[in-house]
Amino acid sequence: MSQLTALSLAIGVLGAVATFLFLQFGGIVIWAAFVAWGCFFHCGGNTDALRNTIVGNIFGALVATIAAMIILSIPLGDTLGLPLWAGIVVGVTVIALCMAANIQALSVIPASVYGYACVFAYLLQTKDALSVAALTSPNFGNAFVTVAVSMVIGALFGYASGKLGAAFTAKPQDLKAA
């Protein structure tokens, strides 16, 4: 079978498994896992990509959480208006996120942006998530915890789907050597 067919089959099968598990057990969000899964392949689909995806996604999620805490904790939204205040905070934190690419471990900016975006997506879609109390709670009501865990699992599913796809294209003599 072709490499594309094998990878498509692997991603489809594991995508079904991931969806079942995420919906069965709850607390984590499948869409963030799929973003990380895509990020894994965007970063190269190998062991380095797994590391860069996990580190970048978590870092981006952390920076977004800090941005949300600043927006909520400093009442400049009352003076400037929330859209302006939020825009300023997001602008400054995204600059910091990009500048952090000077550190080798954080050098894959898209991976960090995906984590950042997923936290804000979660915050804006989840009732009761956009509060200082929720953002500091050590549980799955915390956007950072939920998104980071979901994205790590998604990156691992990406890695597994790459390995499974490669196994589907392996010749019988290759399997004996492994």
C-alpha positions as CSV (number, residue, x, y, z in Angstrom):
1,M,0.0,0.0,0.0
2,S,1.2,3.5,-0.7
3,Q,2.6,5.7,2.1
4,L,-0.3,8.1,1.8
5,T,-2.9,5.3,2.0
6,A,-1.1,3.7,5.0
7,L,-0.8,7.0,6.9
8,S,-4.4,7.9,6.1
9,L,-5.6,4.5,7.4
10,A,-3.5,4.8,10.6
11,I,-4.7,8.3,11.3
12,G,-8.3,7.3,10.6
13,V,-8.2,4.3,12.9
14,L,-6.4,6.0,15.7
15,G,-8.6,9.1,15.2
16,A,-11.6,6.9,15.9
17,V,-9.9,5.4,18.9
18,A,-8.9,8.8,20.3
19,T,-12.4,10.2,19.7
20,F,-14.0,7.3,21.5
21,L,-11.6,7.6,24.5
22,F,-11.9,11.4,24.8
23,L,-15.7,11.2,24.7
24,Q,-15.8,8.2,27.0
25,F,-13.7,9.6,29.7
26,G,-14.3,13.4,29.4
27,G,-12.4,16.2,30.9
28,I,-10.2,16.6,27.9
29,V,-11.0,18.0,24.5
30,I,-10.6,16.1,21.2
31,W,-10.2,19.2,19.1
32,A,-7.1,20.3,20.9
33,A,-5.7,16.8,20.5
34,F,-6.3,17.0,16.8
35,V,-4.6,20.4,16.6
36,A,-1.5,18.9,18.3
37,W,-1.7,15.8,16.1
38,G,-1.6,18.0,13.0
39,C,1.2,20.0,14.6
40,F,3.2,16.9,15.1
41,F,3.1,16.2,11.3
42,H,3.6,19.9,10.6
43,C,6.8,19.8,12.6
44,G,8.2,16.8,10.7
45,G,6.5,13.7,12.0
46,N,9.5,12.3,13.8
47,T,10.9,12.1,17.3
48,D,12.1,15.7,17.2
49,A,8.7,16.8,16.0
50,L,7.1,15.0,19.0
51,R,9.4,16.9,21.4
52,N,8.9,20.2,19.6
53,T,5.1,19.8,19.5
54,I,4.8,18.9,23.2
55,V,7.1,21.6,24.4
56,G,5.7,24.3,22.1
57,N,2.1,23.5,22.7
58,I,2.5,23.5,26.5
59,F,4.5,26.8,26.3
60,G,1.9,28.4,24.1
61,A,-0.9,27.3,26.5
62,L,1.0,28.7,29.5
63,V,1.6,32.1,27.8
64,A,-2.1,32.2,26.9
65,T,-3.1,31.4,30.4
66,I,-0.9,34.2,31.7
67,A,-2.4,36.5,29.2
68,A,-5.9,35.6,30.4
69,M,-4.9,36.1,34.0
70,I,-3.6,39.6,33.2
71,I,-6.7,40.5,31.3
72,L,-8.9,39.4,34.2
73,S,-6.7,40.6,37.1
74,I,-5.8,44.1,36.0
75,P,-9.0,46.1,35.6
76,L,-7.9,48.2,32.6
77,G,-10.7,46.7,30.6
78,D,-13.0,49.0,32.6
79,T,-11.0,52.1,31.5
80,L,-9.9,51.2,28.0
81,G,-12.7,48.9,27.1
82,L,-12.3,45.1,27.1
83,P,-11.5,44.7,23.4
84,L,-8.6,47.2,23.5
85,W,-7.3,45.9,26.8
86,A,-7.4,42.3,25.6
87,G,-5.8,43.3,22.3
88,I,-2.9,44.9,24.1
89,V,-2.3,42.0,26.4
90,V,-2.6,39.5,23.5
91,G,-0.2,41.6,21.4
92,V,2.4,41.8,24.1
93,T,2.2,38.2,25.1
94,V,2.4,37.0,21.5
95,I,5.5,39.1,21.0
96,A,7.0,37.4,24.0
97,L,5.9,34.0,22.8
98,C,7.6,34.6,19.4
99,M,10.8,36.1,21.0
100,A,11.1,33.0,23.1
101,A,12.0,31.2,19.9
102,N,15.5,32.4,20.6
103,I,15.6,29.5,23.1
104,Q,16.2,26.3,21.2
105,A,13.5,24.3,23.0
106,L,10.9,27.0,22.1
107,S,12.1,27.6,18.6
108,V,9.1,26.2,16.7
109,I,6.8,29.2,16.8
110,P,3.8,27.5,15.2
111,A,3.7,24.8,17.9
112,S,3.5,27.6,20.5
113,V,0.9,29.5,18.6
114,Y,-1.3,26.4,18.4
115,G,-1.1,25.9,22.2
116,Y,-1.9,29.6,22.7
117,A,-4.9,29.5,20.4
118,C,-6.3,26.4,21.9
119,V,-6.3,27.9,25.4
120,F,-8.3,30.9,24.2
121,A,-10.6,28.7,22.1
122,Y,-11.3,26.7,25.3
123,L,-11.8,29.9,27.4
124,L,-14.2,31.4,25.0
125,Q,-16.3,28.3,24.4
126,T,-16.4,27.0,28.0
127,K,-18.9,28.4,30.5
128,D,-17.2,29.3,33.8
129,A,-13.7,28.8,32.4
130,L,-12.9,32.5,32.1
131,S,-12.2,33.4,35.7
132,V,-9.2,33.7,37.9
133,A,-10.5,31.0,40.1
134,A,-10.9,28.6,37.2
135,L,-7.5,29.5,35.8
136,T,-5.8,28.8,39.1
137,S,-7.6,25.6,40.0
138,P,-5.5,22.4,39.8
139,N,-8.1,20.4,37.9
140,F,-9.7,19.9,34.4
141,G,-11.8,23.1,35.0
142,N,-8.5,24.9,34.3
143,A,-8.0,25.8,30.6
144,F,-4.2,25.2,30.8
145,V,-4.6,21.8,32.4
146,T,-7.3,20.7,30.0
147,V,-5.6,22.0,26.9
148,A,-2.0,20.9,27.8
149,V,-3.1,17.3,28.7
150,S,-5.3,17.1,25.5
151,M,-2.5,18.4,23.3
152,V,0.2,16.0,24.8
153,I,-2.2,13.1,24.2
154,G,-2.8,14.3,20.7
155,A,0.9,14.6,19.9
156,L,1.4,11.0,21.2
157,F,-1.4,9.9,18.9
158,G,0.3,11.6,16.1
159,Y,3.5,9.8,16.9
160,A,1.7,6.5,17.1
161,S,-0.1,7.1,13.8
162,G,3.2,7.8,12.1
163,K,4.6,4.5,13.5
164,L,1.5,2.6,12.5
165,G,1.5,4.0,9.0
166,A,5.1,3.0,8.6
167,A,4.3,-0.5,9.8
168,F,1.5,-0.7,7.2
169,T,4.1,0.0,4.4
170,A,6.8,-2.2,5.8
171,K,7.8,-5.2,3.7
172,P,7.7,-8.6,5.4
173,Q,11.5,-8.9,5.5
174,D,11.6,-5.4,7.2
175,L,9.4,-6.7,10.0
176,K,11.7,-9.7,10.7
177,A,14.6,-7.3,11.1
178,A,12.7,-5.1,13.5
